[in-house]
Amino acid sequence: MTTRGARAAGRGVRGDLFDPLCPTRQLLDRIGTKWTSMAVKTLADAAPDEVRFAELRRRMPGVSQKMLSVTLRSLTRDGLVSRRVEPTVPPRVFYRLTGLGLSLEAALAGLRTWAEEHMAEIDRANEATDQEVDEG
């Protein structure tokens, strides 16, 4: 990457969120998904213990095996989750949040709290907009 955002990130300077190639924007795209939020919350609830893949999937209703695998691979690549494999047949795979992942959970917890506190207002705004569309 030779973008201004990548160069800024390499120097420890904040990038340009409006640049599609900005590393900060790309990271926000990865951590801003519902499955990432749910996986981080689930692993944080288990911390400092590890959680097996099948147990994570059970605790995250609606997630497919593929989507959970993709999410965990991304979180592991970013250093937010550690992965341990026991060489059994079949292999037993365990996940846990790293210190960096635990710091992300703190930020996501604030966002969840905001959403819970303002969901009624959001619902009312949606209903008002829907009603305007129906009447218009």
C-alpha positions in Angstrom: 0.0 0.0 0.0 1.3 3.4 -0.9 -1.6 5.5 0.1 -1.3 8.5 2.4 -3.3 6.5 5.0 -0.9 3.6 4.9 2.1 5.9 5.2 0.5 7.7 8.1 -0.3 4.4 9.9 3.3 3.3 9.4 4.5 6.4 11.2 2.0 5.9 14.1 -0.1 8.8 12.9 -3.8 8.6 12.5 -5.0 7.9 9.0 -7.7 9.4 6.9 -11.0 7.7 7.7 -12.5 9.0 4.4 -9.8 7.3 2.4 -11.1 3.8 1.4 -7.5 2.5 1.6 -6.8 3.9 5.1 -5.8 1.2 7.5 -8.0 2.7 10.3 -11.0 2.6 8.0 -10.2 -1.0 7.0 -9.9 -2.0 10.7 -13.2 -0.4 11.5 -14.8 -2.3 8.7 -13.6 -5.5 10.2 -14.4 -4.9 13.8 -17.7 -3.2 13.1 -19.6 -6.3 12.1 -22.3 -7.9 14.3 -20.4 -11.2 14.3 -17.2 -9.6 15.5 -19.0 -7.8 18.3 -20.8 -11.0 19.4 -17.6 -13.1 19.2 -15.6 -10.6 21.2 -18.4 -10.4 23.8 -18.7 -14.1 24.1 -15.0 -14.6 24.5 -14.8 -11.7 27.0 -17.5 -13.3 29.1 -15.4 -16.5 29.2 -12.1 -14.7 29.9 -9.6 -15.7 31.0 -10.8 -19.2 29.9 -10.7 -20.5 26.4 -13.8 -21.4 24.4 -14.0 -24.2 21.8 -15.2 -23.4 18.3 -18.4 -25.5 18.7 -19.2 -23.7 22.0 -18.7 -20.3 20.5 -21.1 -21.2 17.7 -23.7 -22.5 20.2 -23.4 -19.2 22.2 -23.9 -17.1 19.0 -27.3 -17.9 17.6 -27.7 -17.4 13.9 -24.0 -17.5 13.0 -23.0 -20.1 10.4 -19.9 -22.2 10.8 -18.3 -20.5 7.8 -19.0 -16.9 9.1 -17.7 -17.8 12.6 -14.6 -19.3 11.0 -14.0 -16.2 8.9 -14.7 -13.9 11.9 -12.3 -15.8 14.1 -9.6 -15.9 11.4 -9.8 -12.1 11.0 -9.7 -11.5 14.8 -6.7 -13.9 15.1 -4.9 -12.2 12.3 -5.4 -8.8 13.9 -4.0 -10.1 17.2 -7.3 -9.7 19.0 -7.9 -13.4 19.6 -5.4 -16.3 20.2 -6.0 -19.7 18.8 -4.8 -23.0 20.2 -5.2 -26.4 18.5 -4.9 -29.7 20.3 -3.6 -32.4 17.9 -6.4 -34.8 18.5 -8.6 -36.5 15.9 -10.6 -34.4 15.2 -8.5 -31.5 16.3 -9.8 -29.5 19.2 -9.6 -25.7 18.6 -9.7 -23.2 21.4 -10.0 -19.4 21.3 -9.5 -16.6 23.8 -9.2 -12.9 23.7 -5.7 -11.3 23.9 -5.0 -8.2 26.0 -5.7 -6.2 22.8 -9.0 -8.0 22.3 -10.0 -7.3 25.9 -9.4 -3.6 25.2 -11.7 -3.8 22.2 -14.4 -5.4 24.3 -14.3 -2.3 26.6 -15.0 -0.1 23.6 -17.7 -2.4 22.2 -19.4 -2.5 25.6 -19.8 1.3 25.5 -21.4 1.0 22.1 -23.8 -1.7 23.3 -24.8 0.4 26.3 -25.5 3.3 24.0 -27.6 1.1 21.7 -29.6 -0.3 24.6 -30.2 3.2 26.1 -31.3 4.7 22.7 -33.1 1.8 21.0 -36.5 3.1 21.9 -35.7 6.5 20.3 -34.3 4.8 17.2 -37.5 2.7 17.0 -39.7 5.8 17.2 -37.6 7.5 14.5 -38.0 4.5 12.2 -41.7 4.3 12.8 -42.1 8.0 12.1 -40.1 7.7 8.9 -42.1 4.7 7.8 -45.4 6.5 8.5 -44.2 9.5 6.4 -43.3 7.2 3.5 -46.7 5.5 3.8 -48.6 8.8 3.8 -46.4 10.5 1.2 
